[in-house]
């Protein structure tokens, strides 16, 4: 059992437990992602980038994508540059700001995203079968609310 500071509230202790669990879950997701995309030429970072670009369904700059993903602009720029070289994404003109190009999925990027998605749905179906959609949706809402609160306190 973890040792907590005597001034922490029960909710604060529970939040600490949740954060520890999220950190462990992130490591597990990273390992699982590596296993799922084995042989596809995708790293977890590339898969996450493709997934986020696909999910956003709009043109975004590297800075916008970095903010959305919670990463530095420099980290996403390096990923984007590498992914452009591998024809997974491309830079496109941004009419609103010529210095900040938009990042778009290429046809090859979409194809590899769909290939990874075929592997991913089997994995998530197997894990999700023990939980209700309502449980998972509640967990997502709680994690999003806590994340938002953390971001506004930094």
C-alpha positions in Angstrom: 0.0 0.0 0.0 1.4 3.4 -0.9 2.4 5.9 1.7 0.6 9.2 1.5 1.4 12.6 3.0 -0.7 13.2 6.1 -2.2 16.4 4.7 -3.6 14.7 1.6 -7.3 14.3 1.2 -8.9 11.0 0.3 -9.6 12.4 -3.2 -6.0 13.5 -3.5 -4.8 10.0 -2.5 -7.1 8.5 -5.1 -5.8 10.9 -7.8 -2.2 9.9 -7.0 -3.2 6.3 -7.4 -5.0 7.1 -10.7 -1.9 9.0 -12.0 0.3 6.0 -11.1 -2.1 3.7 -12.9 -2.2 5.9 -16.0 1.6 5.9 -16.1 1.7 2.1 -16.0 -1.1 1.9 -18.5 0.8 4.2 -20.9 3.9 2.0 -20.7 1.7 -1.0 -21.5 0.0 0.7 -24.4 3.4 1.6 -25.8 4.5 -2.0 -25.6 1.3 -3.2 -27.1 1.5 -0.6 -29.9 5.0 -1.8 -30.7 3.8 -5.4 -30.9 0.7 -4.5 -33.0 2.6 -2.5 -35.6 5.5 -4.9 -35.8 6.7 -5.2 -39.4 4.8 -2.2 -40.6 7.6 0.4 -40.3 5.6 2.3 -37.7 6.8 3.4 -34.3 4.3 4.3 -31.6 5.0 7.9 -32.1 4.3 7.7 -35.9 1.1 5.6 -35.2 -0.1 8.1 -32.7 0.6 11.0 -35.1 -1.3 9.2 -38.0 -4.2 8.5 -35.6 -4.4 12.0 -34.4 -4.2 13.5 -37.9 -7.0 11.1 -39.0 -9.2 11.8 -36.0 -8.9 15.6 -36.2 -10.4 15.5 -39.7 -9.1 19.0 -40.4 -6.0 20.7 -41.6 -3.6 21.4 -38.7 -0.2 22.9 -38.3 2.6 21.1 -36.5 2.2 23.5 -33.5 -1.6 22.7 -33.3 -1.0 19.0 -33.5 1.7 19.2 -30.8 -0.7 21.1 -28.5 -3.4 18.5 -29.2 -1.1 15.6 -28.5 0.5 17.2 -25.4 4.0 17.1 -27.0 6.5 19.8 -27.8 6.4 21.4 -31.3 10.0 20.4 -31.8 9.2 16.7 -31.2 6.3 16.8 -33.6 8.3 18.7 -36.2 11.0 16.0 -36.1 8.3 13.3 -36.5 6.6 15.2 -39.3 9.9 15.7 -41.1 10.7 12.0 -40.9 7.2 11.0 -41.9 7.3 13.4 -44.9 10.5 11.7 -46.0 8.7 8.3 -45.8 5.7 9.7 -47.7 3.2 9.2 -44.8 2.4 12.8 -44.5 2.9 16.0 -46.5 3.1 19.7 -45.9 0.5 21.8 -47.5 0.1 25.5 -47.9 -1.6 27.4 -45.1 -3.4 30.3 -46.5 -3.7 31.9 -43.0 0.0 31.7 -42.3 2.6 31.0 -45.0 5.2 30.2 -42.3 3.1 27.5 -40.6 2.4 24.8 -43.1 -0.4 22.3 -42.7 0.3 18.7 -42.1 -1.8 16.3 -44.1 -2.0 12.5 -44.5 -0.8 11.1 -47.8 -2.5 8.2 -49.5 0.3 6.0 -48.2 -0.2 7.4 -44.7 -3.9 6.6 -44.9 -3.2 3.1 -46.1 -0.8 2.3 -43.3 -3.1 3.9 -40.8 -6.0 1.6 -42.0 -3.6 -1.4 -41.9 -2.7 -0.6 -38.2 -6.4 0.0 -37.5 -7.2 -3.5 -38.7 -4.8 -4.9 -36.1 -5.9 -2.5 -33.4 -9.6 -3.2 -33.5 -9.0 -6.8 -32.7 -6.9 -5.9 -29.7 -9.3 -3.3 -28.3 -12.3 -5.6 -28.8 -10.6 -8.3 -26.8 -9.8 -5.9 -23.9 -13.1 -4.0 -24.0 -15.3 -7.1 -23.8 -14.9 -7.2 -20.0 -16.2 -3.7 -19.6 -19.4 -1.8 -20.6 -19.3 1.1 -23.0 -20.7 3.3 -20.2 -17.8 2.4 -17.9 -15.2 3.2 -20.5 -17.0 6.4 -21.5 -17.1 7.5 -17.8 -13.4 6.8 -17.5 -12.6 8.8 -20.6 -14.7 11.8 -19.3 -12.9 11.6 -15.9 -9.5 11.5 -17.5 -10.3 14.3 -19.9 -11.6 16.5 -17.0 -8.5 15.8 -14.8 -6.2 16.5 -17.8 -7.9 19.8 -18.5 -7.6 20.8 -14.8 -3.9 19.9 -14.8 -3.3 21.9 -17.9 -5.0 25.0 -16.5 -3.0 24.7 -13.3 0.4 24.6 -15.1 
